[in-house]
Amino acid sequence: MFLDYAEIFVKAGNGGDGAVSFRREKFVAKGGPSGGNGGNGGNVIIKADENLHTLLDFRYKRKYIAQNGEKGGKSLKDGKGGKDLVIKVPVGTIVKDSETKEVIYDLKSNGEEFIIAAGGRGGKGNSNFATSTNQTPRYAQGGKPGEEHKIILELKLIADVGLVGFPNAGKSTLISVISAARPKIADYPFTTLKPNLGIVNYKEFKSFTVADIPGLIEGAHLGKGLGHQFLKHIERTKILLFLLDITSEKIKEDYNILRKELMNYSNELSKKKIIVAFSKADLVSDEEINSILQINLESYNKKIIAISSVTKYNIPLLLDTLWNELNE
């Protein structure tokens, strides 16, 4: 199951209290204060892990609390610090404040980490407060509480190429042909109910990632269909591949609707590079393909590619085009 949104509570460990104690050693006259310091509380750390692809774990566990620091001991023994708690999330996870919705951190690369809640400082023992005028302090400092936050985790897939198209445009079939991803494929709308990420092995020692975004419909930017739930995943892709059904009687209108939905959702999306491919070319004749390829699409001045995922027609040409665009 794919989950791209979660709200959790995190709390760092409290600092341990400082100790109040006095030396009672043989042959030591007037033993002085010997209370040790409390240990610091553990931090809560959020770390990006490329082996994770969903926030599903956070559906079942919503509270994350780090270990408290131990109290100080006798004979100047300091308390042990609390162990840090590391929360692993997928690369591409955005951490937001639950109340203000402000972005706290954006984890874009594998291994990237930050402290979301700092552990409380341990209190000082009474040995730290001895002075010439107060040689037997009978007090110590209490440990400080650890920070706590309610946060939102929001996952946006990071891919080189984002597949965009209407339901049944052939996106799932294409990604299953060019990568090892195995999305659900059927002949009814909204087969894909979650984004799929595939790695395309391109020639020798080269590869790029492709995200199959669930089908869009008119009004998607308003939340219709699968709407906002998946449009956000397109934001991080480097280029967009518009997949249009070559058998559609309104290809030009289909293209304009898709382009309009992306622009209405985010102005940034309108600035991304776009490649257009007509899918299901195996269902029409060569003459029809040549005729359809003459269509002029608004604001698009690149070559349109007709492909068939079933027969692999022009798939190598499509991959060459995508690779060249990514490397410009």
Legacy VTK file of the C-alpha trace (Angstrom):
# vtk DataFile Version 3.0
C-alpha trace
ASCII
DATASET POLYDATA
POINTS 328 float
0.000 0.000 0.000
1.214 3.484 -0.889
0.817 6.243 1.685
2.136 9.758 1.060
0.776 11.695 4.065
1.032 11.215 7.827
0.768 13.249 11.018
2.910 12.192 13.978
3.996 13.389 17.419
7.703 13.493 18.296
9.279 14.155 21.676
12.943 14.297 22.593
14.173 12.784 25.841
14.217 14.815 29.046
17.516 15.660 30.659
18.351 13.773 33.844
18.388 15.623 37.181
21.668 16.512 38.842
22.420 14.655 42.081
22.813 15.970 45.625
25.354 13.915 47.543
28.378 14.333 49.814
31.565 12.349 50.164
31.644 10.029 53.145
35.119 8.617 52.672
37.392 7.203 55.315
40.316 9.485 56.213
38.701 12.383 54.258
37.810 15.145 56.666
34.776 17.260 55.939
33.785 15.441 52.741
32.506 17.905 50.162
29.642 17.791 47.622
29.972 14.949 45.103
26.713 14.969 43.155
27.159 14.149 39.434
25.465 15.784 36.474
22.381 14.378 34.780
22.688 12.990 31.253
21.285 14.829 28.238
18.048 13.554 26.716
18.148 11.817 23.340
17.368 13.759 20.153
14.697 12.811 17.629
16.307 12.675 14.196
14.556 12.311 10.844
16.660 10.647 8.141
16.025 10.006 4.444
16.413 6.397 3.282
16.329 5.485 -0.415
15.111 1.976 0.441
11.767 3.335 1.663
9.028 4.340 -0.790
5.951 4.982 1.347
4.898 6.495 4.679
2.814 3.425 5.494
4.628 2.695 8.786
3.364 5.975 10.217
-0.213 4.846 9.772
0.175 2.395 12.651
2.558 4.270 14.923
2.054 7.976 15.535
4.085 8.725 18.680
7.882 8.745 18.708
9.637 9.455 21.999
13.402 9.433 22.515
15.100 8.098 25.639
15.483 10.274 28.742
18.886 11.070 30.224
19.747 9.307 33.492
20.053 11.098 36.821
23.455 12.034 38.158
24.982 9.740 40.757
27.200 9.850 43.835
30.964 10.287 43.746
30.798 12.715 40.791
29.297 10.077 38.505
27.425 11.675 35.617
24.195 10.149 34.355
24.185 8.389 30.979
22.836 10.362 28.035
19.604 9.213 26.411
19.838 7.354 23.096
18.870 9.303 19.974
15.763 8.130 18.131
16.228 7.989 14.341
13.042 8.030 12.252
13.638 6.880 8.671
11.502 8.287 5.859
11.596 8.011 2.044
13.740 10.406 0.036
11.462 13.251 -1.060
9.676 13.620 2.272
8.748 17.140 3.357
8.412 17.808 7.092
5.871 20.479 8.064
4.622 22.001 11.297
1.193 20.514 11.995
-0.358 23.818 13.094
1.193 26.427 10.808
1.771 24.074 7.829
5.170 25.743 7.355
7.924 23.596 5.844
10.528 22.707 8.461
12.790 20.593 6.262
12.845 19.003 2.816
14.743 15.696 2.597
15.896 15.441 -1.015
18.866 13.052 -0.889
19.672 9.657 0.595
21.223 9.852 4.078
20.187 13.470 4.630
19.085 14.025 8.228
18.198 16.707 10.739
17.189 17.012 14.383
13.460 17.655 14.614
13.401 17.669 18.435
16.470 18.361 20.595
16.963 16.468 23.829
16.783 18.322 27.130
20.048 19.249 28.831
20.956 17.328 31.947
20.957 19.204 35.244
24.145 19.963 37.139
24.915 18.128 40.349
25.599 19.949 43.606
29.355 19.516 43.087
29.115 22.344 40.536
27.725 24.828 43.011
30.342 24.718 45.768
31.912 28.113 46.514
34.154 29.534 49.192
31.111 30.867 50.990
28.863 27.859 50.347
30.984 24.746 50.619
28.105 22.318 51.155
25.355 23.202 48.622
22.334 21.052 49.253
20.697 21.624 45.908
21.180 20.494 42.309
19.802 21.520 38.966
16.849 19.702 37.451
17.020 18.319 33.923
15.397 20.289 31.104
12.465 18.784 29.205
13.057 17.630 25.623
11.438 19.448 22.722
8.175 18.093 21.333
6.326 18.762 18.093
3.329 17.651 16.102
4.499 17.356 12.517
3.228 16.427 9.072
5.177 14.101 6.804
4.350 14.563 3.128
5.985 12.480 0.418
6.577 13.792 -3.088
8.198 11.295 -5.421
11.513 12.361 -6.904
11.818 11.157 -10.504
13.529 12.304 -13.671
10.458 11.840 -15.864
6.804 12.163 -14.874
4.210 10.379 -17.033
1.110 12.538 -17.455
-2.081 11.567 -19.225
-5.749 10.766 -18.978
-6.944 7.452 -17.526
-6.292 4.597 -19.964
-3.707 6.571 -21.967
-1.303 3.646 -21.540
1.015 5.017 -18.844
1.073 1.857 -16.748
1.728 -0.322 -19.791
4.574 1.940 -20.898
6.316 1.957 -17.511
6.003 -1.834 -17.314
7.744 -2.096 -20.715
10.617 0.342 -20.123
11.313 -0.568 -16.471
10.977 -3.383 -13.952
7.934 -1.727 -12.323
4.783 -3.853 -12.458
1.754 -1.600 -12.001
-1.813 -2.881 -12.234
-2.996 -2.796 -15.845
-6.587 -3.129 -17.097
-8.950 -1.632 -19.661
-10.925 0.585 -17.299
-10.244 4.125 -15.989
-8.179 4.731 -12.858
-6.396 1.392 -12.933
-3.502 3.150 -11.217
-4.522 4.298 -7.754
-0.998 5.068 -6.540
2.122 6.490 -8.188
4.575 3.908 -9.488
8.303 4.541 -9.717
10.386 2.665 -12.277
14.098 2.665 -13.078
14.886 2.654 -16.803
18.186 1.030 -17.715
19.313 3.039 -20.719
22.133 1.510 -22.730
25.364 0.677 -20.881
25.697 1.893 -17.286
23.061 4.599 -17.720
19.662 4.878 -16.077
16.903 7.318 -15.159
13.716 7.131 -13.102
10.159 7.445 -14.372
7.069 8.073 -12.233
3.715 6.818 -13.480
1.276 9.392 -12.098
-2.383 8.237 -11.852
-4.591 9.539 -14.647
-5.730 13.148 -14.584
-9.137 14.442 -15.567
-10.452 17.920 -16.264
-10.741 19.754 -12.942
-7.981 17.729 -11.288
-6.380 20.894 -9.864
-9.638 21.457 -7.963
-9.410 18.001 -6.428
-11.682 16.179 -8.889
-10.893 12.563 -9.638
-7.586 11.797 -7.936
-6.780 15.521 -8.071
-4.411 17.029 -5.518
-3.608 13.614 -4.106
-1.254 12.919 -7.023
-0.605 16.195 -8.846
1.960 17.025 -6.146
4.126 14.109 -7.246
4.695 15.753 -10.627
6.286 18.829 -9.027
9.668 17.187 -8.396
10.130 15.587 -11.825
12.670 17.131 -14.186
10.659 16.702 -17.378
7.094 15.660 -18.181
6.056 13.076 -20.743
2.533 13.757 -21.996
1.021 10.476 -23.161
-1.965 11.019 -25.461
-4.175 8.255 -26.859
-3.714 8.327 -30.638
-7.206 6.847 -31.104
-8.835 9.821 -29.359
-10.998 12.008 -31.579
-9.923 15.131 -29.669
-6.160 14.818 -29.204
-5.608 18.571 -29.352
-8.253 19.173 -26.679
-6.791 16.400 -24.507
-3.375 18.049 -24.655
-4.761 21.495 -23.798
-6.742 20.138 -20.828
-3.686 18.394 -19.381
-1.527 21.469 -19.855
-4.179 23.707 -18.287
-4.590 21.430 -15.250
-0.863 21.487 -14.543
-0.638 25.273 -14.933
-3.647 25.822 -12.658
-2.186 23.567 -9.992
1.287 25.100 -9.956
2.959 27.812 -11.975
6.243 25.921 -11.595
4.845 22.997 -13.571
4.263 25.229 -16.593
8.018 25.889 -16.739
9.016 22.230 -17.011
10.171 20.625 -20.243
7.458 18.615 -21.982
7.772 15.700 -24.399
4.621 14.538 -26.200
4.056 10.942 -27.301
0.977 9.412 -28.928
0.322 5.959 -27.473
-1.424 2.888 -28.929
0.039 3.406 -32.415
-0.532 -0.305 -33.092
-4.281 0.401 -33.299
-4.082 2.707 -36.334
-2.563 2.510 -39.819
0.724 4.093 -40.886
-1.195 6.616 -42.974
-3.276 7.655 -39.978
-0.138 7.973 -37.833
1.525 10.267 -40.365
-1.614 12.384 -40.592
-2.060 12.692 -36.816
1.593 13.620 -36.317
0.955 16.793 -38.317
-1.243 18.182 -35.534
0.021 21.460 -34.078
-0.089 21.589 -30.306
-0.110 24.930 -28.505
3.330 26.060 -27.216
4.901 22.751 -28.259
7.664 22.969 -30.872
9.385 19.607 -30.503
8.887 16.449 -32.518
5.910 14.330 -31.484
6.618 10.606 -31.203
4.059 7.900 -31.955
4.667 4.761 -29.887
3.219 1.371 -29.076
4.068 -0.254 -25.763
2.546 -3.515 -26.999
4.711 -3.882 -30.135
7.632 -1.752 -28.786
7.220 0.532 -31.818
9.452 3.629 -31.395
10.178 2.812 -27.733
13.977 3.095 -28.325
13.412 6.479 -30.013
11.342 7.653 -27.039
14.048 6.622 -24.563
16.719 8.380 -26.650
14.614 11.550 -26.656
14.014 11.443 -22.902
17.707 10.810 -22.181
18.808 13.691 -24.417
16.300 16.077 -22.808
17.459 15.082 -19.323
21.064 15.756 -20.219
20.596 19.130 -21.890
LINES 1 329
328 0 1 2 3 4 5 6 7 8 9 10 11 12 13 14 15 16 17 18 19 20 21 22 23 24 25 26 27 28 29 30 31 32 33 34 35 36 37 38 39 40 41 42 43 44 45 46 47 48 49 50 51 52 53 54 55 56 57 58 59 60 61 62 63 64 65 66 67 68 69 70 71 72 73 74 75 76 77 78 79 80 81 82 83 84 85 86 87 88 89 90 91 92 93 94 95 96 97 98 99 100 101 102 103 104 105 106 107 108 109 110 111 112 113 114 115 116 117 118 119 120 121 122 123 124 125 126 127 128 129 130 131 132 133 134 135 136 137 138 139 140 141 142 143 144 145 146 147 148 149 150 151 152 153 154 155 156 157 158 159 160 161 162 163 164 165 166 167 168 169 170 171 172 173 174 175 176 177 178 179 180 181 182 183 184 185 186 187 188 189 190 191 192 193 194 195 196 197 198 199 200 201 202 203 204 205 206 207 208 209 210 211 212 213 214 215 216 217 218 219 220 221 222 223 224 225 226 227 228 229 230 231 232 233 234 235 236 237 238 239 240 241 242 243 244 245 246 247 248 249 250 251 252 253 254 255 256 257 258 259 260 261 262 263 264 265 266 267 268 269 270 271 272 273 274 275 276 277 278 279 280 281 282 283 284 285 286 287 288 289 290 291 292 293 294 295 296 297 298 299 300 301 302 303 304 305 306 307 308 309 310 311 312 313 314 315 316 317 318 319 320 321 322 323 324 325 326 327
